[in-house]
Amino acid sequence: MNKTTLHLHPAFTIDEVDPRIFGGFLEHLGRAVYEGVYQPGSAHADESGCRTDVMDALRQLKFTAMRYPGGNFVSGYDWMDGVGPKENRPRKVDLAWQSLETNEFGTNEFMDLSRKMGWTPMMAVNLGTGTPAEARNWLEYCNGNAGSYYADLRVSHGYAAPHDIKLWCLGNEMDGPWQIGHVPAQDYAIRAQQTARLMKMFDPSVELVVCGSCAPELGTYMQWDRQVLEYLYNDVDYISLHRYVGNSAQDTEDYLAVGASIDKQIQEQVNVCRYVASVKRSKKKVNLSFDEWNVWYRARDGEFADGKGKIAPPLLEEVYNLEDVLVVAQFLNSFIRHADTVKIANIAQIVNVIAPILTRGDEVLIQSIFYPIAMFAERRDGTSLRVATEGPVVNSKSYGTTAMVDSSAILNGNSLSVFAVNRNPNESVELAIRPGSGQILSVRNADIVTGTDPNAANSYENPNVVTRQPFDQFTVTNGIATTVLPPLSVVAVTFDYAA
């Protein structure tokens, strides 16, 4: 049997884990908003039309920063369409997804939902068809005190107190040729800098995310980032990166090594930030916002991208399986390992659209990828530790050589949490967790998701095919924890630890 040892030491820290890496994304796309979080006609609707069953499920994922309203949608969105009396809001064609947008759900509805859920709002402004002035006006509407035009407009809509939104994205995927209003990097940089300066003139406390490369396969990958950052490095706080992965080749062994490429993408973005900081002689640090990530490859093409002019058409409704669980866990491991630079991350998305939760009528289905997110989120508080992995590797044709066991660790006082993924689809791994200082005393709790079929998935008829289970297979001896990881498994464990 393969053997892997995870060596970690409380003195070898990376940084505090920012809770915002456990963020989500809600876009006006498909059935994410309508029939997702918001459905006044549902038996589960509350007084504002939001689905309580969906909210109850989402609460288990403990989402923090919630990005809204897009996504590709935002590059054609006029925020004024989504405020004020609902009967006066216009229905408009959304060109991004070829759907009909009713604007029944907008800024204030999102803020009401965010307050119910304890989310940190992360708003994206339109820099496709929109202008810097329109973005500034939206900021005044959201954050201004009564006495100015747009702040008074908010007050007239029933919200006397400012929403006080601190996190704003300067557009979405503006490097993508598919994006409404796509322009070359230099043109976007000028537009984004104008917007950033106007917004910070109005509210200096806001944090801004500038668009970075949204896909490694684009020809402008990282060149875009360098050009944009050279122009407005000192005007922004974060640069975004996006990543969707999948198993189109139906090669499980290769697919389960994809985490190596996530690490690589993060490091490339960090390198560009450091380069620009050096060139500009800047002491400022621009961090990373990984504000779109997920498995997405089945529901991508043809009819799935065209709403055919309908309201809330079913688009991008990916069905997730067991191997996707292991990949989602690798994304989260990578974010924890890069806690010094990745400060925000948002799974795309949260309901129906490439999401851990699906709805059908008044039913809710929990998908497989729901469980690793919950397992990590419950153990997210603390400081990320460097983990040295001693053990076998896998040689992937697409992603190179990487450890058979993908892992991360978080120390929080006398609590040590370790996350481990056995990438091997066929063999178990003997795992030892060895702290270089102090000792593991006992197992506080542990969970596992595993199975024998990488393609196993939940359905409305069989909703518990892939789920989390308590894991009681750890042994603690002389301060060292050992177990056996089954093939195709992700384990999250919290130990009582003494320094």
Secondary structure, DSSP 8 states (H G I E B T S, - for coil): -EEEEEEEEEEEEEEE--GGGGEEE--SSTTSTBTTTB-TTSTTB-TTSBBHHHHHHHHTTT--EEEES-SGGGGG--GGGGSS-GGG---EEETTTTEEE---S-HHHHHHHHHHHT-EEEEE---SS--HHHHHHHHHHHH--TTSHHHHHHHHTT--S-----EEEE-S-TTSTTSTT---HHHHHHHHHHHHHHHHHH-TT-EEEE---S-TTSTTTTHHHHHHHHHHGGG-SEEEEEEEE--TT--HHHHTTTHHHHHHHHHHHHHHHHHHHHHTT-----EEEEEEEEE--SS-SGGGG--TT-SS---S----BHHHHHHHHHHHHHHHHTTTTEEEEEEE-SSSSS-SEEEETTEEEE-TTHHHHHHHHTT--SEEEEEEEES-EEEETTTEEEESEEEEEEEETTEEEEEEEE--SS--EEEEEEESSSEEEEEEEEEEEE-S-TT-B--SSSTTSS--EE----EEETTEEEEEE-SSEEEEEEEEEE-
